[in-house]
């Protein structure tokens, strides 16, 4: 089905599962990944929890209730809801993306691939959304967008979500265990250490927080320059200055210089850096 070119901001909603699968954690993570690609392409994306004036009307039951989403879209001034559904098992992934506006629902993209080819699958459906909303569709942009992926390991993603759930329950030990499991599956995955640091800041003590943040900086320094790495580094730097932690600030500045110096002639990394500052 062809969809006319749309404009305005995008309100990104978590994806809903199809059939009786046990991957409930996947919908929000999938929406987050696709949203990061849309933002990098220059589109204006607002997460569902950022719709402050609709805060009391938003709940998880509404995510796949089409009538409710259409009703909510009537309150959006120059905006459209983008959401989707997925089927995920041990062998394949099927993604469907929809745009919801006051006049109804339109299918933007439907595609499937093997579980191992999850990254290019997400790239293809994201590019369809970008094209629909007037974003760039050239080959260079597509290559850049495909590189925006926190991890290519879905099991690591699942462990990361378990860390989030443990944080919400106030169980710092379970956060540590889930973060360690995610990092064992993908040592370069930045989110688990960020979650561990944030959870420790809220639930732990200063000594454990310092260790968590130091571990996070070590990972960022050893990683290749990326949009995600630089954004996370800026968050740690801002916190160090706010809390008056001079030692942590010094470590952040060393890490930041190392990342900036390693950008060099890498065009993709330079674009990430320009986006992050």
N, C-alpha and C positions, 0 to 999 in steps of 0.2 A: 504494500500500500504506500503510495507516495504521499508525503506530507508537505504542505506548503511551508515556505521559509518563515520561521518564527523569529521574534525579537523579544527583548526584555530579559529580566533576570530569571534564573532557574532555581526553584526550590527543590533541593534534592532530598528524596525520601528513601529510607532503607528498603531494600528489595524484599519481597515476600517469597516464601518457598512454595513449591508445587508438590503435591502428593505427600506421603507420610515419611519424609526424610528427617534425619536427626542433625541437620546442619543449620539450626536456627541462628547460630552466631554469625553466619556468613553474610546475611543480608545487609547489615549495617556496614561491615567491612568492605563489601563490594561497592556500595554507594559511595563510601569515602574514597576509595581508589579511583573510581570514575570521576568523582568531583574534582580530585586533584588534577586529573588530566584536563578537564574542562577549564579550570582556573588557569592552568599554564597556557592554554590556547587563547586566553584573553576573555573568556566568558565570565559573566557575573553569576556566581553560585552562592546560594544561601542555604545552609543546612536547616533541616526541619526545626531543630531546637532554637534556631535564630529567628524564627517567626514570632517575635515577642508578643505582638498584639493578638496572636492566635494561640498563645501558650496554653490556656485552659481548655482549648478545643482539641489539642493534639494529644493523642494517645496511641499506643501500639496497635490497638484494634482497628485504627483508621487506616493503617498503612496499605492494606489490600482491600479496603472497602471502597469500591469505585464510586458509589453514590456519595459517600462522605468526602472523598477527595475532590470530587466535582464541586461539592458545596463549599469546601474550604477554598478552592481555586477562585471562587467568585469574590473572595475578599482580597485577592492579590492584585495590586495595582501594577499593571504592566509586567506580570510575572506568570510563569507556568510551572506546574509541578512535573518533575521527571522522576519516575520510579520504574520498577520492573519486577520480574519474577525469575526464578531460576530452578533448574533441576540439576542436582549434583549427586553423583554416586562415585563408586571407586574407579569408573572407567571414563565417564563423560561429563561434560558441563553443557547445559543449554541455557542461554540467556535471552530474555525478551525485555525490551525497554519501551516504555510508553511515555507519552506526554499527556498530561491532564490539564485541561483548561475549562473555562466556564461553559463551552459549547459541547464538551464531551471528551472522549479518549481516543488517541491515535497511536497505533503501533509504529515506533520509529525504527526498530531493528530487532531481528531475531536470528540467532546464529548458534552453532554448536561446534564443539571440538572435543578432543580427548582431554582428560584431566591434565596431562603433561603439557598441553598446549593452551593452558588457561591464560597466559600472558598475552599472546597475540589475539586470542578471542576477545578479551576485554578491550584491547586496542581497537579492534575492528568496530565493535559496537559503540565505543566512545567516539570514534571518528564520525560515525553516522549522526550522533547527537550534535557534534561540533558543526558538521555541515548544515544540519537543519537550522541551527541558530546563527548561521552566518560566520562561523569561525574559519580559520585557515585549514586548507585541505591538501597543501602541497606535500611532496614526498619528504622534504626535510623536516617539516613539522610532525609528520606521522612517525618518523624515526625518533624524534625527540620525545614524543608522547609515549612511545613504547618503553622508553627507558625509565619512565616514572612508575615504579612498582616497588613497594616497600619490601616485598619478598615474593619469590616465585614458588615457595613451598607452602601449600595449603595447610599442611599439618602444623607448620610454624604459626600460621595465621590463627589456627584454632587454639593453640597454646597461648597466644597473645590475648585472645578474647577471654580465655579462662583467667588470665591475670587481671583483666579489667573487672570481671565478675567478682573475683576474690577481693579486689580493692573496694568495690561497692559494698561488700559484706564486712569490711573492716578486718580481714584476715591477712595480715602482712606476710606471715610465713607462707601461706598459699600463693600469694603474689610472687614471692621469691622463687618458689618451686616452679610455677608456671612460666615465669620469665626465663629461668634456667633451661627449662625444657624447650622453649621457643628458640633460644640462642643455640642450643645443642643441635637443633634441626637446621638453623640458618644463622651462623655466627655474625653475618653482616646485617641482620635485620635490626633496624634502629629502634623500633617501637617498644619492644619488651623492656629495654633499659630505661627508656623515657617513662614508661608506666611505673617501673620499679622506683625510680627517683621521685616521681610525684606522689606515689603511695607512701613512700618512706617519709617524705616531707610532712605528710598529713598524719601518719600513724606511728612513725618511728621516732628515733632520737637524732640529735645532731651528728653524732659519730657515725651512725649507719648511713645517714643522708650524705655526709661527706664522701664516704666510701662509694656509695651508689653513683654519685655525680662524677667522681674521679674515674670510675669504671666506664661511665658513659663517654667521658672525654677521650679516654684511651681508644674506645671503639671508633669514635668520630675521626680521630687523628689518623687511625690506620685504614680508614675507608677511603674510597675514591671520592673526589668532590662531587657533591650533588645538591640539588635544591633542598632535599629533606635534611641532609647533614648540616647545611648552613643555617636553616631555620631553627633546628634543634639547638645548635650552638648559640644562636642569638638569644634563645629563651633562657639557657643556662647563664649566659652573660648578664642578661637583664636581672635575673634572680640574684646573682652574686652581688651586683651593685645595690640592689634594693635591700638585701640583708646585711650589707656591709662586710661581706666575706672577701677580704683582699686576696687571700691565697687562692681561692677559687677563681676570682676574677683574673688573676695573673695566669693561671692554668688555661682559662678560656682564651685569653689573648694569644698565648703561645699556640694553642690549637688552631685558632682562627688564622694566624699568620701562616701556619703550615698548610692549611687548606687553600688559602688564597695563592700562595706561591706554587702550589701544585696544579693550579688551573692551567697555567701556561697557554699553549695554543689549542687546547681542546675546546672547540666551538660549543659543544653541548654543555660542558661544565661552565663555560663563560656565560651562557644564557641562563643557566641555573643560578649562577651567582648574581647576575643582574636582576633576576626575579626576587632573590632573597633579601637584597639590601634596600 
